[in-house]
Amino acid sequence: MMKFKRPFRRSLIYGLLVTLMSGSIIVSSPQPSYGQSWLNWIFQGVQVIQLSTLSDSQEVKYGQQINRELISSGQFRLSRNRALIERVDRIGQRLARNSSRPNLPFTFQVIQDDSINAFATMGGFVYVNTGLIAAAENEAELASVVGHEIAHITERHSIKQMRNVAISQGLMSAAGLNENDIVNLGVQLAVNLPNSREAELEADQVGLQNLRQAGYAPIGMITFMKKLTQKGGSPPAFLSTHPGSSQRVEALTQAVNPEMAYQGDGLDNQAYQREFRALL
């Protein structure tokens, strides 16, 4: 066993005490950025856990509150055409039953607006503009958009986006997000903020799979997106986000077997004219 002389041992002890005291001052001092970054990391972790562990019932509750706020604030005007609403709901429920979250109580609503757009909020709420219904040539094309929006819900894209926006806007706290913040962010995301590139590509692919599983012809998603891509002027709101629509068309085309593209329902253009466009 190695022995130290007393003066050397005393110096060693003093050195260790100074090191420990210096370390405690660094940790307890509010000045350096290290302590703050650790606090941010902890708060973000709390928020990630809070939003990632929402139950279906919690998600539906927040979705209902977001929906009420969107309607009461006058952000858009819901259609009162019962026949048209029932037809869109029929398509939506057929797709929802074949989605990865069939037990979620989906709600499909029609917005009286000539712009070509559709969007979704958490809890199963899907909104389709009359302008988009008019732009579709057949039921498979309309179903492809509804399937895309259902995919945003099943993959919890709005919840993930809410977490990122809450962090960037400094809304987090040690207790996570409060209910008002969640509802306000949900309204903000629905109206103003587009989904990310990754979310849009994933919704395309998950929506395409849902379209097939519900028995619709997958070519409907490709033809509708191609048609919107080739329109003159600025792109419709549905395609105005990243990635570029031509890239999305290419990815979808590669995902569809040409021999299976036209197999399925929804390709009768005349029936669509009678059942949907005639009601606009």
Salt bridges, closest charged atoms under 4 A:
ASP56 OD1 - ARG101 NH2 2.77
ASP56 OD1 - ARG156 NH2 3.56
GLU59 OE1 - ARG101 NH2 2.85
GLU59 OE1 - ARG156 NH2 3.65
GLU137 OE2 - LYS227 NZ 3.76
GLU137 OE2 - ARG277 NH2 3.50
GLU139 OE2 - ARG90 NH1 3.32
GLU141 OE1 - LYS227 NZ 2.96
GLU179 OE1 - LYS61 NZ 3.33
GLU200 OE1 - HIS148 NE2 2.93
GLU200 OE1 - HIS152 NE2 3.52
GLU200 OE1 - ARG248 NH2 3.62
GLU202 OE1 - HIS157 NE2 2.70
ASP204 OD1 - HIS148 ND1 2.85
ASP204 OD2 - ARG248 NE 2.77
ASP265 OD2 - ARG94 NH2 2.66
GLU275 OE1 - ARG90 NH2 3.77
